[in-house]
Amino acid sequence: MKPIHIISFLTLFTAWCSILLLGFWELYPYKIVDFKKSPYPILNANKTVKAGDILVYTVDACKYLDINPDLKKFMVDGVIYELSDSVGAVEKGCRVTKIDVWIPHSIPPGNYRMEFVARYQVNPIRVIQYINYSEPFTVTK
């Protein structure tokens, strides 16, 4: 067998394997997390929080893969207020988690809900995103 034939065969084989790997990464139905209750319940009394205080909510979920998301939190009332980013470091398994969020002093009074955007990088070419909301709540001064 001539060297050119070997090189051609190896090139085609490598290309075929790359196509199969990329197709698998793009099409595999990853199951990362299953949220049991949406919207997330607010635990503050009368679903009210003062600006500068802590909002408490619960998340009831089962996590199936050990991948931590990039988590963005927003307060929405017609205008979107972005809160600080965080990493949602939660181990695999099912649990109900109580979470505290500090409400900035600069947030104007009104009726809001929290929006949570969790982005999971499951492989080098694919990101899976989950968007969830909290129950409505009221911010006072």
Rosetta constraint file for C-alpha pairs under 8 A:
AtomPair CA 1 CA 5 HARMONIC 6.67 0.50
AtomPair CA 1 CA 6 HARMONIC 7.19 0.50
AtomPair CA 2 CA 6 HARMONIC 6.64 0.50
AtomPair CA 3 CA 7 HARMONIC 6.15 0.50
AtomPair CA 4 CA 8 HARMONIC 6.06 0.50
AtomPair CA 5 CA 9 HARMONIC 6.06 0.50
AtomPair CA 6 CA 10 HARMONIC 6.13 0.50
AtomPair CA 7 CA 11 HARMONIC 6.06 0.50
AtomPair CA 8 CA 12 HARMONIC 6.20 0.50
AtomPair CA 9 CA 13 HARMONIC 6.02 0.50
AtomPair CA 10 CA 14 HARMONIC 5.97 0.50
AtomPair CA 11 CA 15 HARMONIC 6.14 0.50
AtomPair CA 12 CA 16 HARMONIC 6.09 0.50
AtomPair CA 13 CA 17 HARMONIC 6.20 0.50
AtomPair CA 14 CA 18 HARMONIC 6.13 0.50
AtomPair CA 15 CA 19 HARMONIC 6.21 0.50
AtomPair CA 16 CA 20 HARMONIC 6.30 0.50
AtomPair CA 17 CA 21 HARMONIC 6.16 0.50
AtomPair CA 18 CA 22 HARMONIC 6.10 0.50
AtomPair CA 19 CA 23 HARMONIC 6.03 0.50
AtomPair CA 20 CA 24 HARMONIC 6.12 0.50
AtomPair CA 21 CA 25 HARMONIC 6.20 0.50
AtomPair CA 22 CA 26 HARMONIC 6.13 0.50
AtomPair CA 23 CA 27 HARMONIC 5.97 0.50
AtomPair CA 24 CA 28 HARMONIC 5.52 0.50
AtomPair CA 25 CA 123 HARMONIC 6.69 0.50
AtomPair CA 25 CA 125 HARMONIC 7.15 0.50
AtomPair CA 25 CA 126 HARMONIC 7.05 0.50
AtomPair CA 26 CA 125 HARMONIC 7.31 0.50
AtomPair CA 26 CA 126 HARMONIC 6.40 0.50
AtomPair CA 30 CA 122 HARMONIC 7.92 0.50
AtomPair CA 31 CA 64 HARMONIC 6.68 0.50
AtomPair CA 31 CA 65 HARMONIC 7.61 0.50
AtomPair CA 32 CA 63 HARMONIC 5.91 0.50
AtomPair CA 32 CA 64 HARMONIC 5.10 0.50
AtomPair CA 32 CA 65 HARMONIC 5.29 0.50
AtomPair CA 32 CA 67 HARMONIC 7.90 0.50
AtomPair CA 33 CA 61 HARMONIC 6.84 0.50
AtomPair CA 33 CA 62 HARMONIC 5.57 0.50
AtomPair CA 33 CA 63 HARMONIC 4.30 0.50
AtomPair CA 33 CA 64 HARMONIC 5.79 0.50
AtomPair CA 33 CA 65 HARMONIC 7.56 0.50
AtomPair CA 34 CA 61 HARMONIC 5.53 0.50
AtomPair CA 34 CA 62 HARMONIC 5.18 0.50
AtomPair CA 34 CA 63 HARMONIC 6.50 0.50
AtomPair CA 35 CA 59 HARMONIC 7.63 0.50
AtomPair CA 35 CA 60 HARMONIC 6.10 0.50
AtomPair CA 35 CA 61 HARMONIC 4.33 0.50
AtomPair CA 35 CA 62 HARMONIC 6.55 0.50
AtomPair CA 36 CA 60 HARMONIC 5.42 0.50
AtomPair CA 36 CA 61 HARMONIC 5.38 0.50
AtomPair CA 36 CA 62 HARMONIC 7.69 0.50
AtomPair CA 37 CA 59 HARMONIC 7.28 0.50
AtomPair CA 37 CA 60 HARMONIC 5.93 0.50
AtomPair CA 37 CA 61 HARMONIC 7.64 0.50
AtomPair CA 38 CA 132 HARMONIC 6.95 0.50
AtomPair CA 38 CA 133 HARMONIC 6.86 0.50
AtomPair CA 38 CA 134 HARMONIC 7.29 0.50
AtomPair CA 39 CA 132 HARMONIC 6.80 0.50
AtomPair CA 39 CA 133 HARMONIC 5.11 0.50
AtomPair CA 39 CA 134 HARMONIC 4.72 0.50
AtomPair CA 39 CA 135 HARMONIC 5.42 0.50
AtomPair CA 40 CA 57 HARMONIC 6.43 0.50
AtomPair CA 40 CA 58 HARMONIC 5.91 0.50
AtomPair CA 40 CA 59 HARMONIC 5.88 0.50
AtomPair CA 40 CA 60 HARMONIC 7.98 0.50
AtomPair CA 40 CA 132 HARMONIC 7.86 0.50
AtomPair CA 40 CA 133 HARMONIC 6.26 0.50
AtomPair CA 40 CA 134 HARMONIC 4.30 0.50
AtomPair CA 40 CA 135 HARMONIC 5.84 0.50
AtomPair CA 41 CA 57 HARMONIC 5.55 0.50
AtomPair CA 41 CA 58 HARMONIC 5.78 0.50
AtomPair CA 41 CA 59 HARMONIC 7.70 0.50
AtomPair CA 41 CA 134 HARMONIC 6.22 0.50
AtomPair CA 41 CA 135 HARMONIC 5.65 0.50
AtomPair CA 42 CA 47 HARMONIC 6.09 0.50
AtomPair CA 42 CA 55 HARMONIC 7.61 0.50
AtomPair CA 42 CA 56 HARMONIC 6.01 0.50
AtomPair CA 42 CA 57 HARMONIC 4.37 0.50
AtomPair CA 42 CA 58 HARMONIC 6.86 0.50
AtomPair CA 42 CA 134 HARMONIC 6.93 0.50
AtomPair CA 42 CA 135 HARMONIC 6.12 0.50
AtomPair CA 42 CA 136 HARMONIC 7.96 0.50
AtomPair CA 42 CA 137 HARMONIC 7.42 0.50
AtomPair CA 43 CA 47 HARMONIC 6.77 0.50
AtomPair CA 43 CA 55 HARMONIC 7.81 0.50
AtomPair CA 43 CA 56 HARMONIC 5.41 0.50
AtomPair CA 43 CA 57 HARMONIC 5.41 0.50
AtomPair CA 43 CA 58 HARMONIC 7.49 0.50
AtomPair CA 44 CA 48 HARMONIC 6.11 0.50
AtomPair CA 44 CA 49 HARMONIC 6.88 0.50
AtomPair CA 44 CA 55 HARMONIC 6.50 0.50
AtomPair CA 44 CA 56 HARMONIC 5.97 0.50
AtomPair CA 44 CA 57 HARMONIC 7.75 0.50
AtomPair CA 47 CA 136 HARMONIC 7.52 0.50
AtomPair CA 47 CA 137 HARMONIC 4.90 0.50
AtomPair CA 47 CA 138 HARMONIC 6.34 0.50
AtomPair CA 48 CA 137 HARMONIC 5.70 0.50
AtomPair CA 48 CA 138 HARMONIC 4.69 0.50
AtomPair CA 48 CA 139 HARMONIC 5.94 0.50
AtomPair CA 48 CA 140 HARMONIC 7.30 0.50
AtomPair CA 49 CA 53 HARMONIC 6.46 0.50
AtomPair CA 49 CA 54 HARMONIC 7.00 0.50
AtomPair CA 49 CA 55 HARMONIC 6.24 0.50
AtomPair CA 49 CA 137 HARMONIC 7.65 0.50
AtomPair CA 49 CA 138 HARMONIC 6.29 0.50
AtomPair CA 49 CA 139 HARMONIC 5.07 0.50
AtomPair CA 49 CA 140 HARMONIC 6.28 0.50
AtomPair CA 50 CA 54 HARMONIC 7.93 0.50
AtomPair CA 50 CA 103 HARMONIC 7.74 0.50
AtomPair CA 50 CA 139 HARMONIC 5.41 0.50
AtomPair CA 50 CA 140 HARMONIC 4.67 0.50
AtomPair CA 50 CA 141 HARMONIC 5.49 0.50
AtomPair CA 51 CA 103 HARMONIC 5.53 0.50
AtomPair CA 51 CA 104 HARMONIC 5.81 0.50
AtomPair CA 51 CA 105 HARMONIC 4.74 0.50
AtomPair CA 51 CA 106 HARMONIC 7.24 0.50
AtomPair CA 51 CA 107 HARMONIC 6.31 0.50
AtomPair CA 51 CA 108 HARMONIC 7.72 0.50
AtomPair CA 51 CA 109 HARMONIC 7.56 0.50
AtomPair CA 51 CA 139 HARMONIC 6.10 0.50
AtomPair CA 51 CA 140 HARMONIC 6.06 0.50
AtomPair CA 51 CA 141 HARMONIC 5.60 0.50
AtomPair CA 52 CA 102 HARMONIC 6.66 0.50
AtomPair CA 52 CA 103 HARMONIC 5.17 0.50
AtomPair CA 52 CA 104 HARMONIC 4.96 0.50
AtomPair CA 52 CA 105 HARMONIC 4.44 0.50
AtomPair CA 53 CA 102 HARMONIC 5.89 0.50
AtomPair CA 53 CA 103 HARMONIC 5.71 0.50
AtomPair CA 53 CA 104 HARMONIC 7.65 0.50
AtomPair CA 54 CA 100 HARMONIC 6.06 0.50
AtomPair CA 54 CA 101 HARMONIC 5.45 0.50
AtomPair CA 54 CA 102 HARMONIC 4.53 0.50
AtomPair CA 54 CA 103 HARMONIC 5.98 0.50
AtomPair CA 55 CA 100 HARMONIC 5.63 0.50
AtomPair CA 55 CA 101 HARMONIC 5.11 0.50
AtomPair CA 55 CA 102 HARMONIC 6.25 0.50
AtomPair CA 55 CA 103 HARMONIC 6.74 0.50
AtomPair CA 56 CA 98 HARMONIC 6.87 0.50
AtomPair CA 56 CA 99 HARMONIC 5.63 0.50
AtomPair CA 56 CA 100 HARMONIC 4.59 0.50
AtomPair CA 56 CA 101 HARMONIC 6.41 0.50
AtomPair CA 57 CA 98 HARMONIC 5.85 0.50
AtomPair CA 57 CA 99 HARMONIC 5.49 0.50
AtomPair CA 57 CA 100 HARMONIC 6.73 0.50
AtomPair CA 57 CA 134 HARMONIC 7.60 0.50
AtomPair CA 58 CA 96 HARMONIC 6.57 0.50
AtomPair CA 58 CA 97 HARMONIC 5.42 0.50
AtomPair CA 58 CA 98 HARMONIC 4.45 0.50
AtomPair CA 58 CA 99 HARMONIC 5.96 0.50
AtomPair CA 59 CA 96 HARMONIC 5.55 0.50
AtomPair CA 59 CA 97 HARMONIC 5.21 0.50
AtomPair CA 59 CA 98 HARMONIC 6.61 0.50
AtomPair CA 59 CA 99 HARMONIC 7.64 0.50
AtomPair CA 60 CA 94 HARMONIC 7.69 0.50
AtomPair CA 60 CA 95 HARMONIC 5.96 0.50
AtomPair CA 60 CA 96 HARMONIC 4.29 0.50
AtomPair CA 60 CA 97 HARMONIC 6.47 0.50
AtomPair CA 61 CA 94 HARMONIC 5.75 0.50
AtomPair CA 61 CA 95 HARMONIC 5.93 0.50
AtomPair CA 61 CA 96 HARMONIC 6.53 0.50
AtomPair CA 62 CA 92 HARMONIC 7.32 0.50
AtomPair CA 62 CA 93 HARMONIC 5.41 0.50
AtomPair CA 62 CA 94 HARMONIC 3.95 0.50
AtomPair CA 62 CA 95 HARMONIC 6.46 0.50
AtomPair CA 63 CA 90 HARMONIC 7.88 0.50
AtomPair CA 63 CA 91 HARMONIC 7.20 0.50
AtomPair CA 63 CA 92 HARMONIC 4.85 0.50
AtomPair CA 63 CA 93 HARMONIC 5.22 0.50
AtomPair CA 63 CA 94 HARMONIC 6.30 0.50
AtomPair CA 64 CA 92 HARMONIC 5.44 0.50
AtomPair CA 64 CA 93 HARMONIC 6.47 0.50
AtomPair CA 65 CA 92 HARMONIC 6.12 0.50
AtomPair CA 66 CA 91 HARMONIC 6.46 0.50
AtomPair CA 66 CA 92 HARMONIC 6.02 0.50
AtomPair CA 67 CA 120 HARMONIC 6.76 0.50
AtomPair CA 67 CA 121 HARMONIC 7.61 0.50
AtomPair CA 67 CA 122 HARMONIC 7.30 0.50
AtomPair CA 68 CA 87 HARMONIC 6.59 0.50
AtomPair CA 68 CA 88 HARMONIC 5.72 0.50
AtomPair CA 68 CA 89 HARMONIC 5.31 0.50
AtomPair CA 68 CA 90 HARMONIC 6.98 0.50
AtomPair CA 68 CA 120 HARMONIC 6.69 0.50
AtomPair CA 69 CA 87 HARMONIC 5.86 0.50
AtomPair CA 69 CA 88 HARMONIC 5.49 0.50
AtomPair CA 69 CA 89 HARMONIC 7.38 0.50
AtomPair CA 69 CA 118 HARMONIC 5.56 0.50
AtomPair CA 69 CA 119 HARMONIC 5.14 0.50
AtomPair CA 69 CA 120 HARMONIC 4.66 0.50
AtomPair CA 69 CA 121 HARMONIC 7.33 0.50
AtomPair CA 70 CA 85 HARMONIC 7.47 0.50
AtomPair CA 70 CA 86 HARMONIC 6.41 0.50
AtomPair CA 70 CA 87 HARMONIC 5.04 0.50
AtomPair CA 70 CA 88 HARMONIC 6.66 0.50
AtomPair CA 70 CA 118 HARMONIC 5.74 0.50
AtomPair CA 70 CA 119 HARMONIC 5.26 0.50
AtomPair CA 70 CA 120 HARMONIC 6.74 0.50
AtomPair CA 71 CA 85 HARMONIC 5.91 0.50
AtomPair CA 71 CA 86 HARMONIC 5.28 0.50
AtomPair CA 71 CA 87 HARMONIC 5.54 0.50
AtomPair CA 71 CA 88 HARMONIC 6.09 0.50
AtomPair CA 71 CA 116 HARMONIC 6.92 0.50
AtomPair CA 71 CA 117 HARMONIC 5.71 0.50
AtomPair CA 71 CA 118 HARMONIC 4.54 0.50
AtomPair CA 71 CA 119 HARMONIC 6.51 0.50
AtomPair CA 72 CA 82 HARMONIC 7.64 0.50
AtomPair CA 72 CA 83 HARMONIC 7.28 0.50
AtomPair CA 72 CA 84 HARMONIC 7.10 0.50
AtomPair CA 72 CA 85 HARMONIC 4.92 0.50
AtomPair CA 72 CA 86 HARMONIC 6.61 0.50
AtomPair CA 72 CA 116 HARMONIC 5.84 0.50
AtomPair CA 72 CA 117 HARMONIC 5.18 0.50
AtomPair CA 72 CA 118 HARMONIC 6.55 0.50
AtomPair CA 73 CA 82 HARMONIC 6.12 0.50
AtomPair CA 73 CA 83 HARMONIC 5.37 0.50
AtomPair CA 73 CA 84 HARMONIC 6.87 0.50
AtomPair CA 73 CA 85 HARMONIC 6.66 0.50
AtomPair CA 73 CA 114 HARMONIC 6.85 0.50
AtomPair CA 73 CA 115 HARMONIC 5.80 0.50
AtomPair CA 73 CA 116 HARMONIC 4.79 0.50
AtomPair CA 73 CA 117 HARMONIC 6.56 0.50
AtomPair CA 74 CA 80 HARMONIC 6.38 0.50
AtomPair CA 74 CA 81 HARMONIC 5.42 0.50
AtomPair CA 74 CA 82 HARMONIC 4.42 0.50
AtomPair CA 74 CA 83 HARMONIC 5.56 0.50
AtomPair CA 74 CA 114 HARMONIC 5.60 0.50
AtomPair CA 74 CA 115 HARMONIC 5.01 0.50
AtomPair CA 74 CA 116 HARMONIC 6.48 0.50
AtomPair CA 75 CA 80 HARMONIC 5.81 0.50
AtomPair CA 75 CA 81 HARMONIC 5.01 0.50
AtomPair CA 75 CA 82 HARMONIC 6.44 0.50
AtomPair CA 75 CA 83 HARMONIC 7.34 0.50
AtomPair CA 75 CA 112 HARMONIC 6.20 0.50
AtomPair CA 75 CA 113 HARMONIC 5.81 0.50
AtomPair CA 75 CA 114 HARMONIC 4.66 0.50
AtomPair CA 75 CA 115 HARMONIC 6.26 0.50
AtomPair CA 76 CA 80 HARMONIC 4.67 0.50
AtomPair CA 76 CA 81 HARMONIC 6.37 0.50
AtomPair CA 76 CA 112 HARMONIC 5.38 0.50
AtomPair CA 76 CA 113 HARMONIC 5.49 0.50
AtomPair CA 76 CA 114 HARMONIC 6.19 0.50
AtomPair CA 76 CA 115 HARMONIC 6.96 0.50
AtomPair CA 77 CA 110 HARMONIC 7.47 0.50
AtomPair CA 77 CA 111 HARMONIC 6.22 0.50
AtomPair CA 77 CA 112 HARMONIC 4.80 0.50
AtomPair CA 77 CA 113 HARMONIC 6.89 0.50
AtomPair CA 103 CA 107 HARMONIC 7.26 0.50
AtomPair CA 107 CA 139 HARMONIC 7.90 0.50
AtomPair CA 108 CA 139 HARMONIC 7.43 0.50
AtomPair CA 108 CA 140 HARMONIC 7.73 0.50
AtomPair CA 108 CA 141 HARMONIC 7.67 0.50
AtomPair CA 109 CA 138 HARMONIC 7.34 0.50
AtomPair CA 109 CA 139 HARMONIC 4.88 0.50
AtomPair CA 109 CA 140 HARMONIC 4.74 0.50
AtomPair CA 109 CA 141 HARMONIC 6.13 0.50
AtomPair CA 110 CA 138 HARMONIC 5.66 0.50
AtomPair CA 110 CA 139 HARMONIC 5.36 0.50
AtomPair CA 110 CA 140 HARMONIC 6.83 0.50
AtomPair CA 111 CA 136 HARMONIC 6.77 0.50
AtomPair CA 111 CA 137 HARMONIC 5.73 0.50
AtomPair CA 111 CA 138 HARMONIC 4.45 0.50
AtomPair CA 111 CA 139 HARMONIC 6.35 0.50
AtomPair CA 112 CA 136 HARMONIC 5.56 0.50
AtomPair CA 112 CA 137 HARMONIC 5.42 0.50
AtomPair CA 112 CA 138 HARMONIC 6.04 0.50
AtomPair CA 112 CA 139 HARMONIC 7.30 0.50
AtomPair CA 113 CA 133 HARMONIC 6.77 0.50
AtomPair CA 113 CA 134 HARMONIC 5.55 0.50
AtomPair CA 113 CA 135 HARMONIC 5.98 0.50
AtomPair CA 113 CA 136 HARMONIC 4.54 0.50
AtomPair CA 113 CA 137 HARMONIC 6.02 0.50
AtomPair CA 114 CA 133 HARMONIC 5.47 0.50
AtomPair CA 114 CA 134 HARMONIC 5.06 0.50
AtomPair CA 114 CA 135 HARMONIC 7.58 0.50
AtomPair CA 114 CA 136 HARMONIC 7.72 0.50
AtomPair CA 115 CA 131 HARMONIC 7.08 0.50
AtomPair CA 115 CA 132 HARMONIC 5.88 0.50
AtomPair CA 115 CA 133 HARMONIC 4.54 0.50
AtomPair CA 115 CA 134 HARMONIC 6.65 0.50
AtomPair CA 116 CA 130 HARMONIC 7.98 0.50
AtomPair CA 116 CA 131 HARMONIC 5.61 0.50
AtomPair CA 116 CA 132 HARMONIC 5.19 0.50
AtomPair CA 116 CA 133 HARMONIC 6.05 0.50
AtomPair CA 117 CA 129 HARMONIC 6.88 0.50
AtomPair CA 117 CA 130 HARMONIC 5.84 0.50
AtomPair CA 117 CA 131 HARMONIC 4.65 0.50
AtomPair CA 117 CA 132 HARMONIC 6.72 0.50
AtomPair CA 118 CA 129 HARMONIC 5.60 0.50
AtomPair CA 118 CA 130 HARMONIC 5.21 0.50
AtomPair CA 118 CA 131 HARMONIC 6.48 0.50
AtomPair CA 119 CA 127 HARMONIC 6.39 0.50
AtomPair CA 119 CA 128 HARMONIC 5.76 0.50
AtomPair CA 119 CA 129 HARMONIC 4.43 0.50
AtomPair CA 119 CA 130 HARMONIC 6.58 0.50
AtomPair CA 120 CA 127 HARMONIC 5.44 0.50
AtomPair CA 120 CA 128 HARMONIC 5.16 0.50
AtomPair CA 120 CA 129 HARMONIC 6.22 0.50
AtomPair CA 121 CA 126 HARMONIC 6.10 0.50
AtomPair CA 121 CA 127 HARMONIC 4.46 0.50
AtomPair CA 121 CA 128 HARMONIC 6.55 0.50
AtomPair CA 122 CA 126 HARMONIC 5.96 0.50
AtomPair CA 122 CA 127 HARMONIC 5.95 0.50
AtomPair CA 122 CA 128 HARMONIC 7.04 0.50
AtomPair CA 123 CA 127 HARMONIC 7.42 0.50
